[in-house]
Amino acid sequence: MLRVEHLTVEAGGRLILNDVSLAVEKGETVVLFGPNGSGKSTFIKAIMNLSGYDRVSGVVTLDGIALTGEPVSVRAKAGLGIMFQHPARIYGIKLSQMAGLLTGDPGEVAARAEELHVTSFLGQDLNVNLSGGEMKRVELFQLLLQKPKMLLLDEPESGVDVENISLMGTLLNDYLKRTSCGCLIITHTGHILDYIDASRACVMTEGRLSCHGRPKVILAEIRKYGYERCRECRCPDMMPKKN
């Protein structure tokens, strides 16, 4: 469903991503691990073609449709949806107004708001006077109303307590199963994997993908050894099997 081929990206005049290729199929959830500053957030922002992230080379397609060079609006209409790690505060736009732009069904807005415990925020300016965890719930609320074909989630559990990780993770997993959407998740802690069924994981180090394997196997290696084995591709999933 999503194809990223040989993507090289600069930001602020510095090379961030170098020849990155990744595919996420329909109904597949892929996890992207990596140390701080490795280029993970740049990767999904470049997929969305957000300003400040300049594509040097590479191709992005969704459902076989080339999106290379297309603006954010075209990519969103094609079915890409992003959940930011640090959502912006927007004064003068109520959450209810944004929800109304995403769906014309007031009943759906009310039901989703209740599910994610954001009903009390509908009359507030977007993300204003909200905690980190509250903003993440509001982000997920908007994303699900958008009904994307491919979800790009940048550290959905960052700044979120255990109870809300459970709430968000359970709802996300249900949505992905019901819709057969594809999903690419960036995570540092891996806590979201307690609730979401991910089939594959990869590791980004220094702007390149360096390791592929089963999510919980790779996460266990990272927790034990850090990212050094990933740089050397010494994950058990990638090592030759002993006879």
N, C-alpha and C positions, 0 to 999 in steps of 0.2 A: 504493500500500500504506500508506504513512504520510502523513497529512495534518495539517499544523499551520496553523491559520488565525487570523490577527489576534491572535497571542499577545503579550500585554503582561504583564511580570513585574517584581515588586519583590523586593529582597533587602536586609535591614537597613534598611528604611524608605526605600530609594533606588530609583528607577526604573532598571532595567537593560535590559530589552527593551521596544521600543515598536512594537506592531503588526507583528509578524514573521509572514510566511506562507511556507511551504515544503512541497513535496511530494517524496517519494522513492518511485519506483515499484518494483514487484517486479523483482528482478534488476538494479536500477540502483545504482551507487555514486556518491554525490555528495560533493564535497569542500567544506569550509567553511574559508576563510582569514579572517584578520583580525588586527589589532594586539592587543597585550596590553590587557586591560581593555575590550574591545569587546563582550563579552557572549556569546562563543562557548560557553564551558563552562556558563554559566548556561542557555543555550538547551537543551542536551541534558539537563541536570539537571532543568530544568522539564518537558521531555518525559516524564521518568521520575517526575516529581512528588516529588523528593527534598525533605526538610524544609529550611526556610530560604529556599525560593524560592517566593514567593507569587504565584499567578496572579491578575492583576487582571481580565483578560478573555482570550477566545480559546478555541479548540476544538482538541483533539487526537484523531485517530481512527486506528485501525489495522485494515486490512481492512474498512473501513466500520463498525467498532464504536467507539462513542464511549467515550473513556477519560477525558474531562474530569472531574476530581474524584475519580477512582479512585486508591486507594493504590498504592504501588510493587509490592506483591505481585500485585495484579490485572494491572498492566501487564506484569510479568515473565511471568506465566502466559499473557497474551495474545500474547506473542512479542517483546517489547522486551528487548534485552540491552545492557548498558552496560559499557564498559571505561574505568576511571577514569584520569585523568592522574596522580593521586597516590593509589594504593590505600592503604587503612587497614591497619595492623598489628593483628591480632586474636590475643590470647593465649588459650590454652586450647582452641583449635579447630585441629586438624591439617588440612593441605591434603588429605590422603586422606579425612578425614571430609566436608569440603566437596564433594569430587569425588563421594563416594558419595551425597550428597543430590541432586546434579545428574543422575546417571545410575546405573541399577542394573546396569550392565554393567562388571564389573571388567576385562574385556579391552579395552574402549574406553578406560578410564582409563589402563591401562598403555601402550596404543599412543599415545594423545595425549601422555602424559607423556614418552615416549621421543622423539616427534617434536619437542617443544618443549624438550627437555633439562631437564625439571623432576623427573625420577624421584627424584633425591636429596633433593628438598624435600618429598616426600609425607608423611614422618614428622615434619615440623617444624610449629610453630605458623604460622598463615597470615601470610605476608609478614614474619615476624620474622627479623632478621639476614640479610636479602637486600639486594643492591644494587638500584639503580633499574632496571637492565636485567633483572635476575632477576625483580623484581616484575612487570614488564610481561609477561614470558613466562608467569608464573603467572596473571596476569589473563586473557591470551588463552586459556590452557589451560582455565580455568573457563568462559569465554564460549563456547568451542566445544562444551564438554560440555553446556551449557545448550540448545544448538540453537535459538537465537532466529530469528524471521522477519526481524527488523530489528536490525542492529547499529549501536550508537552508540559511536564510538571517539574518545576525547578524547586527542589527541596521542599515538598509539601509539608513535612513534619517539622521544619525549622521554626523554633520559637513556639511550638505547640505542645501542650501538656499531654500526658498519656491518655487521659479520657477523651480528649478531642482528636488525637491521632486515631484512636479506635473508632470514633464516630466517622471521621473523614475517610479512613481506610476502608471501613465496611461499606459505606455508600459508594465509594469509587469502585470497589471490587464488584458490587452488585451492578453498577452501571455498565462496566466493561463487559460483564458476562451477558447482560441483556441485549446490548447493542452490537457486540462483536467489533467494537472500536479497537484501533491500535493505540498503544500508549508507550511513551518514552519518559522514564522517571529518573531524575537526578536525586541521589540521596547520599548523605554523609554517614548518618547513623545506621541506616538500614531498618529503622523501627517500622517503617511503612510496610516492610515485607512480612510482618506478622499478620497483615490483613489483606494483602494483595497477592494474587497468584501470578508471579512473574516467571516466564519460561527461560529467560536468557539474560545474562549480564555481561557488561564489558567495562573496561577500565581505561580512563583517559589520563595520560601523564604527559606533561610538556607538549600539549597540543596534538597528541597522536593517540590512537587507540592501540593499547599494548597487550590486552589480554581479553579472552572471551571464555565463558563457561557458565555453570549453574550459579544462580544468584547467591544462594546461601553458602555454597562452597567457597566462592570468591570472598564473600563477606567475612567468613570465619578466618580465612587467610589474612585478610586486611587487619582484622582485630588482633590477630596473633603476631603478625610480622610487619605491619604497616604496608607501605606501597612498594617496598624494595623488590619483593618477589614479582609484583605485577610488572615493574619495569624490566625485569629479567624474564618475564613470562614463565614463572615457576609454579603457577597454580596447579594443584593435583589434577584438575580436569584437562590440562594441556600437556602434562608429563607423560612419557611413554609408559604403558602398562607393563608391570612385571609378570613374567610367565610363572 
